[in-house]
């Protein structure tokens, strides 16, 4: 481990520097180191004695330079105790000089904590590594002053330089490990918080915006004014890596779904199409955040109709393209009741061709020739059917409300007939409303 290399390399130099600290001359310090040939063995308490008095002053100088150079650390009192951390790191270095390996456990714990702190503060590791580089530069300048004061020779300085910069590498490696461990845990926590946030957004009645904002902050998610919900079908957990990172998703349940912040842009739509591949999916309407549950309800209804073959092409279905169909098929029992009142009681139930002609007539308000063209029959046939319809319906056809209700029911019946035909080859799907 790099932390164990830093002390021994410096320790070799320190063992030769010991004479000065115990009454020997500065020349004795350098001469002792040079005679050993830079061997990296044994403690170096006397060199540590030269460095120890410098720790407090160097720590203050490092803190000042870091706060001046790095904006993210510019304000005292925010976050982790910077002066304490700097002092501990310098102290551990001197301990390693005196007795290699003596500070290893404490150093690992300290660097692991520093790396984790950066992760939970939402910063990259670059800021901490930059702080280490600044600290190393400031510390090395002080080492040069100590060397000049005690007349340490070039070979001794080479050994010290190796110790200082190896120590920086050690700090970086240990902090990176702590950072990555924290990020792995944090990403799992954030994913779970975002799943809870999605459920909270979909609560009915809508929860207060303040409660959503509080959980959103913990989940590192910006609360949008509008959202678009998407309903998915089947086992889709493997598509998560293909989705944008700012989506709220729940792919684990029987009814997988996700939330897109804001409207569905062309880029978002392309992303969904790539992610869902050949799986059916339906996109709800873009609505205010408080109405997210409605968007999901519509998306799930559209997905059910898509799988039944009534709307869409079996892939990504947009609710905004099928609003009338969604409305007409929202309550099939009510459609049946209307059909019974308007069609069956009028005596048209057994006349399929009459019903078809009535629907086209109400929709187009066209001439007999125009209706005949749409139905692929002779105009005279259309005239005959319309006379029959008028005979059966009487003056009810003169009532605007009745005509509107008839048109709605006939459109719904056609959609359901399409579903029945598709049902011969496609499996049925049913969904809860929300």
Secondary structure, DSSP 8 states (H G I E B T S, - for coil): -HHHHHHHHHHHHHHHHHHHHTT--HHHHHHHHHHTTT---S--HHHHHHHHTTHHHHHHHHHHHHHHH-GGG-STTSSS-HHHHHHHHHHHHHHHHHSTTTTHHHHHHHHHHHHHHHHHTT--THHHHHHHHHHHHHHHHHHHHHHHHHT--HHHHHHHHHHHHHHHHHHHHHHHHHHHHHHHHHHHHHHHHHHHHHHHHT-SS---HHHHHHHHHHTT----SEEEEEEE-S--GGGGGGS-TT-EEE-SSSS-EEEEESS--HHHHHHHHHHHTTS-EEEEEEEEGGGHHHHHHHHHHHHHHHHTTSSS-SSEEEGGG-HHHHHHTS-HHHHHHHHIIIIITTT-TT-HHHHHHHHHHHHH---HHHHHHHHTS-HHHHHHHHHHHHHHHGGGGG-HHHHHHHHHHHHHHHHHHHHHHHTTTS--------
